[in-house]
Amino acid sequence: MSGSAQMASPLSKGLFAGAIGESGSIIGMFPPTSLAEAETNGVKLAAKLGVGASPTLAALRKIPAQELMQTAAKAGSMRLGPIVDGYFLPASPAQIFRAGRQMQVPLLAGVNSEESGFSAVLGRDLPTVENYHAALNRLYPGKADVVFKFYPAVDENEVKDAAQALASDRFISYSTWRWADLATQTGKHPTYYYLYAHPRPAMRPEMGNAVPGLAGGVITNASATAHPQPPARGAVHSAEIEYALGNLDSNLVYAWTAEDHQISQVMQSYFANFIKSGNPNGPGLPMWPELARDERLIIDVSPRPEVVSYLRARYEFLEQNPSRR
């Protein structure tokens, strides 16, 4: 369950002393759904599954899991967003945070440098400035020039950087920032924000022609690699997990280096300090400033603070201008 949802729900009162957020938040990703709308959507999904006009939980539970997942994943079948049910969520998560009614605990949250790749914006088009402009116009008709000012590029390498940043923001980077920003504005405890920027190393030779999949998975099927994604240009979605939890040696896919273990040790120390005291800082670690100072920590081989005031105008534009998908 999303940490932002747990912080927003009144049912969480007294159940935890702090929150660590990875993989986005439910604030800003999708508009909240009412209970009535969610129930209607459930009935529609059940009809697509062939359960009938008056589905029951017993009938749904008889459907094989693979069939259920495949049908639910089809476009328009199901959208996973916050449901304002009057019980777990009495109002939208954003409203709860803006009113300061969330659980008042320290928060540590962050994103990776390549939550999504540039092809999520450009598709299969070459990363030229012209193609980038065309993609922005498709996503934000009539406002491409405004978006370009927030995500500028003058050559193909910068197009890759800019499109990657926009794709990552559209995926989960914006929603994570909004969660941390609201918690900073109305919270009574510190908020710490990070950018994890260290790419994974190469795969072990014995992995053959396998390629990385989504969220740490591996794709080995030849047909699935007919149109492989471009090589990672940063820390992809979920890449930080093994480092934060100290599980590098249990993952036999990648050829971990001494540098990887060093970064893992530093990240574990930050997280352990935060769990103990609500503050990630400690002896021997570069200073991690609070987000209230408009700074975050870049975590890689040389952790360092970064001023992030430039993000606000960028994200407020995205919030006010929903794009075409």
Secondary structure, 3 states (H helix, E strand, C coil): CCHHHHHHCHHHCCCCCCEEECCCCCCCCCCCEEHHHHHHHHHHHHHHCCCCCCCCHHHHHCCCHHHHHHHHCCCCCCCCCCEECCCCCCCCHHHHHHCCCCCCCCEEEEEECECCCCHHHHCCCCCCHHHHHHHHHHHCCCCHHHHHHHCCCCCHHHHHHHHHHHHHHHHHHHHHHHHHHHHHHHCCCCEEEEEECCCCCCECHHHCCCEECHHHCEECCHHHHCCCCCCCCCCECCCCHHHHHCCHHHCCCECCCHHHHHHHHHHHHHHHHHHHHCCCCCCCCCCCCCHHHCEEEEECCCCEEEECCHHHHHHHHHHHCCCCC
